[in-house]
């Protein structure tokens, strides 16, 4: 039979002088992996019971959030630029009636900026509350960015077709 009692030194606290973080001393059956600002305790018995010591968010979700935000920004910028360039070419016009109405009143760019701030800001705000399924909110900037990048490519194809035809 194996004993489930904790290791005698498992609860001693050590203070890390360089980062001012307190870590628990781990039994020999555990591996302590110290990255930049946080430590992961990976028990050799059960990977599911691994606990994170340190910062609140994971590095993977920060990376995904950055990619999603950049995709949304690039998509909106590309659509705005290619639409404005395309409208200077004779024979091209905005086929989306909502966008053309917003452009008439000068509201298309401010509305795009407002939508971009809300879509990028939502995951950042939700991250502060440590909600369980907050990663789902990253789909919104991914979807927005992907759709706007597709529109950018379509606009570029229209611009190249009309400039070659003239």
N, C-alpha and C positions, 0 to 999 in steps of 0.2 A: 504494500500500500504506500501511496505517496502522501506526504503531508501538505495540506493547503495553508499552513501557517505562513505568515509573511516572513521574509528574510529579516534577521535581526537588525541590519543596518538600512533597511528599506525606508525608514521614516526619518533618518537623520537629514537635516537640512545643510546644504552647502551653499555658500554665497560666492558667486562669480564676480571677481573684482572688476573686470573690464566692462561688463554689461550691466552690472547691478541687478542681475536676475537671480532668483533663488531656485535651485534645483534640488530635487530629492536624490539622494544617493541610491543607485539601483543595485539590485542583487546581481550576481554574476550571470544569471540566466537571461538578463535583459541587455539589449544593446542601446546605448545612448548616442544618438546622432545629433550633433549640434550644427545647425546651419547658421545663417547670418544673425538672425535675431530670435530664433526660437529653437526649441528642442523637441524631438519626437521620441517618445519612449515606445520601443517596439518589443513587447514581451515575446519570447521565443515560443511560448505555449499557445497563444491565441492572437492572431493578427487583428481580430475584430475588437479586442479590448485595448488596442493601442490608444493612448491618450496624448493629446497635444498640450504642450506647455508653452506658453508664450503668447504671441499675437492672436487676434480673434479670427481673421480670415485666412484662407489657404492661398498659397501662391498660385495654384492652378486657376482658382476663380478670379484672382486679380488679373492674370494673363488673359483669360477669356473675356473679362469685362473690358479690358483695354482693346482687344481685337474687335469686339462688338461695337465699342464706341468709335473706334477709328473707321470701321466699315460704314457706320451710319454717317459720320462726318464726310468721308470721301464720296459716298453716294449722293448726299444732298449737294455738296459742292460741285460734283460733276454734272448733276442734272441742271443745277442753276446756270452753270457756265455754258454747257452745250445748248441749252434752250435759248439763252441770250445771244449766243453766236449764231444759232440757226435762224433766229428771227431777223437778223440783219441781211439774210440771203433772200432775194426776191423769189417768190413762189412758195416759201415755207411759212407756215403759220402754226399756232398752237391749237391742237385739235381737242384738248381737254377744256371743256367749257368752264369748269370751276377754276382751273388755273388761269385761263385767259381773263375771267372776271376779277380774280385776285390781282392779276397784273395790271388791269385797268386802274384799279384803286391804289396800286402801290403796296399791296399787302402780302404779296407772295413770299418775298424774302423774310419779312418779319414773322410771318406765320411759320415758315420753315424753321427759322431759328428757335421760335418758341416750342415747336414740336420736338426739335432736336434736344433742347435743354430738358424738356420733360422726360423724354425717352432715355436719355443718358443719365439724368439725375435720379430717376426712380431706383435703379439697382444700387446706386451709391447710398441713397437714403435707407433703403431696406437692409443694406449691409450693416448699418449702425445698430439695428435692432436684433441682429442675429436670428432672423426668421428661418424656419426650417427649409422651405422650398423656394428660397429667394432666387435661386439660379434660373428659375423659369422666367423671371423678368428680364434676363439677358437675351431672350428670344426676340423681344421687340426691337432692340437696335439691330440685331442680326437680320431680321426680316425687312425692316425699313432700309437698311443699307444695301441689302441684296436687291430689293426691288428698284431702288434709285440707281444702283449701278447698272442694272439691266436697261433702265430707261436711258442712262448715259450712253451706253453702247448703241442703243437704237437711234438716239439723236446723232451720234457720230456717223453711223451708217447713212442716215438721211442727209447730213451735211456733206459727206463725201460723195454721195450720189448726185446731189444737186450742184455741187461745185465742179464735178467732172462733166456734167451735162451742159453747163453754161460755157 
